[in-house]
Amino acid sequence: MSSPLDNRILAGVGMALVAGIGAGPGHAATPPGAASGGAMVRPAIDRVACLSGCAPRRAIRAGSTVRLRGSGLAPVTGVVFQGRPGKADDARVKARAGSDRTMRVRVPAVAVGGPVIAIAGRYAASLPSKPLRIVAIPSPKPLAPAGAPGRLTPVPGPREPGGPAVETGLSRSTAFFGAKGGVSFSYRVSDDGPVNVTVELVRATDGAVVQSWPPSDTSPGAIRTVVWNGMAAGALQPEGRYAFRLSARGTRGATARSAQAGDAQRDAFDFYQHIFPVRLKHDYGEAGARFGTSRAGHSHQGQDVFARCGARLVAARGGEVKFSQYNATAGFYVVVNGIDTGVDYVYMHLAEASPLRAGERVFTGQQIGTVGDSGNASGCHLHFEMWSKPGWYDGGKPFDPLPRLQAWDVFS
């Protein structure tokens, strides 16, 4: 079954070919990847195998390099790891084929199991491959509460002879954009005098430096801390595995580093942009709980998530509270305009009034109430809606939140 992305690309193929009919002299009507007769050569993926960075038994995992074999791959410019049905967990990477029959691709950190498609510019896409099983990178272990004296641990190095001793600690192993406090990285150095320290944040899947902190002279024994909030150069960073890397040059000129370049565990954390809102065992109900199902005089504008009454309910995305009220149908409800999204997140049927008030800031993962059955509700559940700009009953439109909920449910 083709995905929405397949349909968009193939629709573009049709438009491009139609536009080419009747093109005048000197105007190429054949796009890259087309056969000499004008017929489109569609890429095809026959097999995907792990080459490096593999899990045991050559299993594919986030960060692995895989080889795609097939045909018509020469014009391919990108690969999409489709994950589950729907677009919410699609992960696209740029790619360049080594030949018409083979290419190598690094698996994105956020990729989940599912089919893969190859995209040849604007003109053609392969049919989805057989579903891949993608093993998640093992969760990093938090070293110690950031800044806690005596709780930092010695780094594995490498360390040049005579280099300073280094200890580090990380505040959390899973971080969410918009959560209070961000991610804190703390360190302590030991040497005969001040140590010149540089700290960088790198993306584990490709080693790219996302942010760096200027070199500074650090007194031996002093604990220093840097904090990252999910932004770099004014832009929200992609989800995935990140790691802090420290380089310390001591009084003798020798250098110590906190970890090897490819270490995806030391001082590492997984970064996500949302958290699943119901923090207890839950399910998505039957067909009637879905978005768009017929209700008396209207259609269901959200997705129901069933859990026992009193289950903790948190903000899936931080932002500003727009409404915190009661309605005979919705019961106690909260509407949050998500930071940097333009999307309104709506939580209904809370057990009691939320402590939040309109205009207040709420952080990702902050409790906004508990699951209940207030208003017109059958059984304890969260009725969850997502609305596009400009917002909830303010010109925006509701859209199906289930694919996103399912994606958030996997990691949180």
Number of C-alpha atoms within 10 A of each C-alpha: 7 11 15 12 17 19 12 12 20 18 14 15 19 14 12 16 16 12 11 16 11 9 12 9 7 6 9 10 18 18 18 17 21 17 12 9 7 14 12 19 20 21 24 21 21 14 13 21 17 21 16 16 18 20 17 9 7 13 17 26 28 24 25 25 20 20 18 24 20 18 17 23 28 18 23 28 16 18 23 22 25 26 23 17 15 14 15 17 20 20 18 19 14 12 19 17 20 12 15 15 17 20 19 18 21 22 25 22 24 24 23 24 19 18 19 24 23 29 27 25 16 17 24 26 27 25 19 21 19 14 15 20 14 19 18 17 20 11 14 18 15 18 18 20 16 24 22 13 12 8 14 21 14 15 20 14 16 15 20 13 11 15 21 27 20 25 20 27 26 26 22 21 20 18 26 24 26 25 23 15 13 15 22 18 26 22 27 23 26 18 18 11 15 18 25 19 22 17 21 17 21 21 21 23 21 13 15 12 15 17 16 15 13 9 13 13 14 20 17 18 15 12 18 15 14 15 15 16 17 22 13 12 8 7 9 13 17 14 20 20 27 26 28 29 23 24 22 26 23 25 16 14 14 14 22 24 24 25 21 12 13 12 14 24 19 22 28 27 25 21 21 21 20 26 25 22 25 25 18 15 9 14 12 18 14 8 8 14 17 20 20 16 14 12 10 6 5 9 12 19 23 25 25 25 21 22 22 17 16 17 22 17 22 23 28 28 29 27 26 19 20 21 18 20 17 19 13 11 13 19 22 23 27 26 24 28 26 23 18 12 11 15 22 28 26 22 29 29 31 29 22 17 19 17 9 18 16 14 13 13 15 25 23 24 23 18 19 23 24 23 29 27 24 24 18 12 17 10 14 21 30 32 24 23 23 26 24 17 15 14 20 22 10 10 10 16 16 21 15 18 20 21 15 16 20 15 20 19 15 10 14 14
